[in-house]
Amino acid sequence: MDKVERGVRALDRVSTLREVAAVLRIDAAVLLGRGVEPAGVIERAAGVERIRAALSRYEVPLGRAAAGRPVLPAVQVARQVAHAWITFQHARYPRVAELLPELLADVERAHAADPVAGRVPLVGAYRITASLLVKLGAPELSLCGTLLVQAALAAACDGDAMAAADLLDEAAAMADRVGDGHDHHRTGFGPTAVEVARVAAAVEWGDSADAVARHEKATTQDGWRWLPTEHRAAHLLDAARAYLQAGDPIGAGRALMEADRIAPAEIRHRPAGRDVLAQVARDPAAPAIIIHLAAAIGVG
C-alpha cells in the first residue's frame, strides 16, 4: 500500500488489486471499478434467480419426470423445512438460498402425492421463500405476495384458520404497496387478489357470511377487472360454494353462470367446477338454467 501511495508500484494487475483488497478487507470489485458488482451481490442475485427458476416449475402436477429425484414422504420433507427455518432464523441467508430450489421441488412433489399430509411443509416452504426474498431485497413483491397467498390457502385447507389469516395479512401489506393492475410476473397479485383469497379461505373454514360479503365487495372494485380471466372464473367457483353454504342456490347459480360466460372450461372441463355445478343443480331451488347446463354437459 505504501508503494502504491508513493507511485512506486501501479495498480495495473488484478492479482495486485486482490492483494490490496485482502489487506484492506474489502471486495476486490470495489477497486476494479464501479461497473463491477461485489461478489456478495452477484451471489445474492444468482440465489434469487435459482429460487425464481424453482418456482416456475412444478413437475408432478404437469406430468413431468421427477428428474431422478424420488417423491419424499411428507414427514421427511417437513423435517427439511424445519431445518431451513432454523437456518433462516440464524440469518444464514446464502445457505437458505442454496437449500430452497431443491426444497421447493420436494415439498411440491410431496404435496402432489399426498395433499393432506403435504400441506404443512408446503406452507412452511412458501413462507420461508417469501421471507428470504424480502430479506435479500428482491423487488418482486408480487411474487412474494403470491407465495404467501398460496401458503395461506394451503393452511386454510388444512383447517389452520389462524395461520391462514396471518399469511393473508402479510400478503395484504405487500399488495397495498404493489397495487392492482401491475401484473408483475403474470401473477395478477394485488389488493383484490388478496381479497378474493380471503373468500376462498373463509369458504374452507365455513364462514359463508364473511365469504359472500367479501365476494360481493371484491367484484365491484376496479381491481376485479385486472385479474386474469382464469383467476376470476376460479374465484366465482369459490363464491358459488359460499352461496351454497349460505343456503342461497340462486346466488350460487349466478356465480356459476358468470364463470361459464367468461371461462367455460372452468365449469365444463375442470373437475372442481363440474363438482360445484352438480351440487348446485341438485338443490331443489336451483335455477332452471343451471339444471339445463348440468344436463347438457353430463353432470349429475
Rosetta blueprint (number, residue, H / E / L):
1 M L
2 D H
3 K H
4 V H
5 E H
6 R H
7 G L
8 V L
9 R L
10 A L
11 L L
12 D L
13 R L
14 V H
15 S H
16 T H
17 L H
18 R H
19 E H
20 V H
21 A H
22 A H
23 V H
24 L H
25 R L
26 I L
27 D L
28 A H
29 A H
30 V H
31 L H
32 L H
33 G L
34 R L
35 G L
36 V L
37 E L
38 P L
39 A H
40 G H
41 V H
42 I H
43 E H
44 R H
45 A H
46 A H
47 G H
48 V H
49 E H
50 R H
51 I H
52 R H
53 A H
54 A H
55 L H
56 S L
57 R L
58 Y L
59 E L
60 V L
61 P L
62 L L
63 G L
64 R L
65 A L
66 A L
67 A L
68 G L
69 R L
70 P L
71 V L
72 L L
73 P L
74 A H
75 V H
76 Q H
77 V H
78 A H
79 R H
80 Q H
81 V H
82 A H
83 H H
84 A H
85 W H
86 I H
87 T H
88 F H
89 Q H
90 H L
91 A L
92 R L
93 Y H
94 P H
95 R H
96 V H
97 A H
98 E H
99 L H
100 L H
101 P H
102 E H
103 L H
104 L H
105 A H
106 D H
107 V H
108 E H
109 R H
110 A H
111 H H
112 A H
113 A H
114 D L
115 P L
116 V L
117 A L
118 G L
119 R H
120 V H
121 P H
122 L H
123 V H
124 G H
125 A H
126 Y H
127 R H
128 I H
129 T H
130 A H
131 S H
132 L H
133 L H
134 V H
135 K H
136 L L
137 G L
138 A L
139 P L
140 E L
141 L H
142 S H
143 L H
144 C H
145 G H
146 T H
147 L H
148 L H
149 V H
150 Q H
151 A H
152 A H
153 L H
154 A H
155 A H
156 A H
157 C H
158 D L
159 G L
160 D L
161 A H
162 M H
163 A H
164 A H
165 A H
166 D H
167 L H
168 L H
169 D H
170 E H
171 A H
172 A H
173 A H
174 M H
175 A H
176 D H
177 R H
178 V H
179 G L
180 D L
181 G L
182 H L
183 D L
184 H H
185 H H
186 R H
187 T L
188 G L
189 F L
190 G L
191 P H
192 T H
193 A H
194 V H
195 E H
196 V H
197 A H
198 R H
199 V H
200 A H
201 A H
202 A H
203 V H
204 E H
205 W L
206 G L
207 D L
208 S H
209 A H
210 D H
211 A H
212 V H
213 A H
214 R H
215 H H
216 E H
217 K H
218 A H
219 T L
220 T L
221 Q L
222 D H
223 G H
224 W H
225 R H
226 W H
227 L L
228 P L
229 T H
230 E H
231 H H
232 R H
233 A H
234 A H
235 H H
236 L H
237 L H
238 D H
239 A H
240 A H
241 R H
242 A H
243 Y H
244 L H
245 Q H
246 A L
247 G L
248 D L
249 P H
250 I H
251 G H
252 A H
253 G H
254 R H
255 A H
256 L H
257 M H
258 E H
259 A H
260 D H
261 R H
262 I H
263 A L
264 P H
265 A H
266 E H
267 I H
268 R H
269 H L
270 R L
271 P H
272 A H
273 G H
274 R H
275 D H
276 V H
277 L H
278 A H
279 Q H
280 V H
281 A H
282 R H
283 D L
284 P L
285 A L
286 A L
287 P L
288 A H
289 I H
290 I H
291 I H
292 H H
293 L H
294 A H
295 A H
296 A H
297 I L
298 G L
299 V L
300 G L
